[in-house]
Amino acid sequence: MSELKLSHLAETLSGSEIVKLGNAISERIRNGEKIYNYTIGDFDPAVFPIPKELENAIIESYKQHNTSYPPASGVLDLRHSVAKFIKDWEGLDYSADEIQIASGGRPLIYTLFKTIVDKGDKVIYPVPSWNNNHYVHLTDAEHCVIECVRENNFMPTAEDIAPHIKGATLICLCTPQNPTGTTLSKQALENICDLIIEENKRRSNGEKKLYLMYDQMYWTLTFSDTVHYNPVTLRPAMKEYTVFVDGISKVFAATGVRVGWSLGPAEIITKMRSVLSHVGAWAPMAEQKAVAKYLLQKESIAKYLVAFKAEIEERLVRIQAGFIALKEKGYSVDAVSAEAAIYLTVKIDLVGKTTADKKLLTSQADVTSYILGEAKLAIVPFHAFGGGNKSPWYRLSVGTCLKEDIDEMLEKLETALGKLS
């Protein structure tokens, strides 16, 4: 029997490393293990429910039988509501024809890539970062990877990007960033914007421009004195070259509600709409109608965010403090101060250590397996976000974290670390 042959894309595209890890952990949980599962960038609805006003609006929308196909561009009322929401909260001015609605951020990112990027085009993206490597592969583009370092909070700089900018078609930025929970500073973003503006000035008429994909899905979830900045406010000239990816998934713990939007130049949004219409990844009509109403409830949103952010921040701060306490005791761990999102960047550097049963930890994969087996702690290595497989850094997500589990988890981690020699 001959071997089955599929497309080159199907044969070479790898699945989500995070989903694979999550499936393995779910199996262990089904078998009765208690796992502190901090892998998935999602929320436990029992811990972080969506806003009650949004829930009621969705239920009412279904009762009104809003179950037909939505317009390809998204419900007009929703696009107007998005325009008002981003104007009120971010000071950004976009009209309805510069806004595209879809079922979350993923189809928007995919259609943006398919709209801008041709086969062989150079796409610049930092690592660690969420799924940029896969979207570049999906479009058969050239990977131009920026390896980010702890000294810059794992965020790219203009100096990192500048040597690669010639001939590039797209730069991908995400801030606050998944997986790191860190942000681009005002100065860093201004420098990158200036680089893009100057590069586009150098390009001749008819030459493809350099665009910026600006993923700000977590922009409302900043803590302490952290400020979220966007390219268009800092440099108005960037409006011509920037496409935002945004939505309700993270701001309202509404990952399964599937309503996202892009903001960008009308000609690009129109082409994205055409691609999206063939993919059919529209947000459901009922949810669109409900979100259109909810985004106008500024007072309710503000009240929700105060409580929601406080709960997330408490978890991040407590776990970070626990890791720093372990570091001060001499263990080979560390944590980066949480600035935003639902993620904590932690370091578990145990390669070369020996377990109680005399097994040498020879790789970071061994370390990941050890802390899962001994400490019952499940977190995602930066390797899953395009980083090197020797990196000792991990993403820890608190979207499903119970506060009462934190001290217990840290105690188990310390016990596991203490068994190593």
HELIX and SHEET records of a PDB file:
HELIX    1   1 HIS A    8  THR A   12  1                                   5    
HELIX    2   2 GLU A   17  ARG A   30  1                                  14    
HELIX    3   3 LYS A   52  LYS A   63  1                                  12    
HELIX    4   4 LEU A   76  GLU A   90  1                                  15    
HELIX    5   5 ALA A   96  GLU A   98  5                                   3    
HELIX    6   6 GLY A  105  ILE A  116  1                                  12    
HELIX    7   7 ASN A  132  LEU A  138  1                                   7    
HELIX    8   8 ARG A  150  ASN A  152  5                                   3    
HELIX    9   9 ALA A  158  ILE A  161  1                                   4    
HELIX   10  10 ALA A  162  HIS A  164  5                                   3    
HELIX   11  11 LYS A  186  ARG A  202  1                                  17    
HELIX   12  12 PRO A  231  LEU A  234  1                                   4    
HELIX   13  13 PRO A  236  GLU A  240  5                                   5    
HELIX   14  14 ALA A  266  VAL A  279  1                                  14    
HELIX   15  15 MET A  285  TYR A  294  1                                  10    
HELIX   16  16 LYS A  298  GLU A  328  1                                  31    
HELIX   17  17 GLN A  364  GLU A  374  1                                  11    
HELIX   18  18 PHE A  382  PHE A  385  5                                   4    
HELIX   19  19 LYS A  403  ASP A  405  5                                   3    
HELIX   20  20 ILE A  406  GLY A  418  1                                  13    
SHEET    1   A 2 TYR A  36  ASN A  37  0                                        
SHEET    2   A 2 LEU A 377  ALA A 378  1                                        
SHEET    1   B 7 ILE A  99  ALA A 102  0                                        
SHEET    2   B 7 GLY A 260  LEU A 263 -1                                        
SHEET    3   B 7 THR A 242  GLY A 247 -1                                        
SHEET    4   B 7 TYR A 211  ASP A 215  1                                        
SHEET    5   B 7 ALA A 168  CYS A 174  1                                        
SHEET    6   B 7 LYS A 122  VAL A 127  1                                        
SHEET    7   B 7 GLU A 142  GLU A 147  1                                        
SHEET    1   C 4 VAL A 333  ALA A 335  0                                        
SHEET    2   C 4 TYR A 343  ILE A 348 -1                                        
SHEET    3   C 4 TRP A 393  SER A 397 -1                                        
SHEET    4   C 4 VAL A 380  PRO A 381 -1                                        
END                                                                             
